[in-house]
Amino acid sequence: MAIFLKANWENIIMANYLVPKSLLLPYLPKGIELDLFENNAYISLVGFMFKNTKLFNIPIPYFGTFEEINLRFYVKRKNNEVFKRGVVFINETVPYKIVAYLANKLYNESYSTVRTKHDWSFTNELKKIEYQWQVNKDWNRIYVEAKNTSNAIVAGSLEEFIYEHYYGYAKVNKQETEEYKIHHPSWKVNTVLQSDINCDFKAMYGNAFGYLNTIKPHSVFIAEGSGVEVNWKREKI
């Protein structure tokens, strides 16, 4: 099976918000349903590093390493009595227009471009990971201070629910949805000690998400990440 994209995804921060199910329904592609954890719907603000990107195993010069910020929620699709668990992106943000153009053109994703930067620092005991992105001249940030020791994700935990969705779903139009497969091992996670989220959700994602400016995330996680592969083949639903 042809692999469209290979990359390393590193230090993946997830700031997770409890939201009404009604908020997500307008963004739900056809043939997909919301995936819930303990009957709750979640949306996640995500920051991570995309490194050493290859398309069809060809390295991308100059543009292969960058920060990505995205907003995603969790879905599932029943197929032959088995649920495929995946994500839908409200928006994905990167610093390079060529990367956004290719993702939008080839994969019907919702990419946009803004200025981004990051700062990482490590000691034997701690890791401090920060991603920043500029919206309307203001710098937004997602920051975590965590233990520098890693642990396997606990089965049945919210962390497992948040991180272990291995399909992506994109709305082509009102009648068509595309499904693609994402390959990576189960990630190791670090215990978060402190976090700070400063995101203008209204400016970044629209009026419907503006109320998130006034509330704190339900939880904040960080995973170490790994190499990731995304299939070229997409199934139309």
ZINORBEL-V605632 format. One record per residue. N is the residue number from 1. RES is the residue in one small letter. D_LAST is the distance of its C-alpha to the last C-alpha in Angstrom with 2 decimals. Layout:
# ZINORBEL-V605632
n->(N,N)
res->(RES,RES)
d_last->(D_LAST,D_LAST)
This chain:
# ZINORBEL-V605632
n->(1,2,3,4,5,6,7,8,9,10,11,12,13,14,15,16,17,18,19,20,21,22,23,24,25,26,27,28,29,30,31,32,33,34,35,36,37,38,39,40,41,42,43,44,45,46,47,48,49,50,51,52,53,54,55,56,57,58,59,60,61,62,63,64,65,66,67,68,69,70,71,72,73,74,75,76,77,78,79,80,81,82,83,84,85,86,87,88,89,90,91,92,93,94,95,96,97,98,99,100,101,102,103,104,105,106,107,108,109,110,111,112,113,114,115,116,117,118,119,120,121,122,123,124,125,126,127,128,129,130,131,132,133,134,135,136,137,138,139,140,141,142,143,144,145,146,147,148,149,150,151,152,153,154,155,156,157,158,159,160,161,162,163,164,165,166,167,168,169,170,171,172,173,174,175,176,177,178,179,180,181,182,183,184,185,186,187,188,189,190,191,192,193,194,195,196,197,198,199,200,201,202,203,204,205,206,207,208,209,210,211,212,213,214,215,216,217,218,219,220,221,222,223,224,225,226,227,228,229,230,231,232,233,234,235,236,237)
res->(m,a,i,f,l,k,a,n,w,e,n,i,i,m,a,n,y,l,v,p,k,s,l,l,l,p,y,l,p,k,g,i,e,l,d,l,f,e,n,n,a,y,i,s,l,v,g,f,m,f,k,n,t,k,l,f,n,i,p,i,p,y,f,g,t,f,e,e,i,n,l,r,f,y,v,k,r,k,n,n,e,v,f,k,r,g,v,v,f,i,n,e,t,v,p,y,k,i,v,a,y,l,a,n,k,l,y,n,e,s,y,s,t,v,r,t,k,h,d,w,s,f,t,n,e,l,k,k,i,e,y,q,w,q,v,n,k,d,w,n,r,i,y,v,e,a,k,n,t,s,n,a,i,v,a,g,s,l,e,e,f,i,y,e,h,y,y,g,y,a,k,v,n,k,q,e,t,e,e,y,k,i,h,h,p,s,w,k,v,n,t,v,l,q,s,d,i,n,c,d,f,k,a,m,y,g,n,a,f,g,y,l,n,t,i,k,p,h,s,v,f,i,a,e,g,s,g,v,e,v,n,w,k,r,e,k,i)
d_last->(19.30,19.91,20.37,19.81,21.77,24.62,26.69,28.76,27.77,31.03,32.48,29.34,30.45,28.34,29.88,28.10,28.45,28.05,26.39,25.79,22.34,22.68,22.88,19.34,17.54,17.62,15.76,12.98,9.46,7.68,6.69,9.06,12.79,15.91,17.54,21.27,24.44,27.20,25.47,25.60,23.03,23.77,23.27,24.74,26.69,26.56,29.08,29.39,30.60,28.53,31.00,31.47,28.13,27.32,24.74,24.38,27.47,29.50,31.16,30.83,34.45,35.56,32.10,30.88,32.14,31.47,30.80,27.42,27.13,23.87,22.87,19.93,18.84,17.35,14.20,12.77,9.91,11.36,10.69,13.64,15.84,15.54,14.31,12.84,14.73,13.98,15.05,14.37,17.16,19.18,21.10,22.31,25.86,27.76,31.16,30.38,29.00,28.08,25.86,24.09,23.80,22.25,19.66,18.73,18.86,17.10,14.51,14.07,15.93,18.59,21.71,25.24,28.68,31.76,34.79,34.44,36.84,37.35,40.26,40.46,43.60,44.37,47.30,47.72,46.89,44.55,41.71,41.25,37.95,37.40,34.88,35.76,34.11,35.78,34.75,37.25,39.97,39.60,38.58,36.09,36.10,34.59,37.24,37.75,40.87,40.20,41.98,41.83,41.41,37.97,36.68,33.78,31.24,32.28,29.97,28.80,29.86,28.28,28.47,26.32,23.71,23.82,23.83,21.80,18.13,16.75,13.19,12.40,9.66,10.18,9.80,9.92,11.11,11.25,8.59,5.96,5.09,6.10,7.33,10.87,13.76,17.16,20.28,23.55,26.16,26.89,28.92,32.50,33.32,36.55,38.32,38.26,41.77,41.36,38.69,38.69,35.84,36.70,33.68,33.74,30.34,31.07,31.94,29.14,26.17,27.41,29.39,26.94,27.60,31.31,32.53,31.52,34.53,36.81,35.60,35.69,32.81,32.61,32.68,32.77,31.90,32.31,31.03,32.63,29.46,29.16,27.73,23.96,21.62,18.14,16.22,15.86,12.95,9.47,6.34,3.79,0.00)
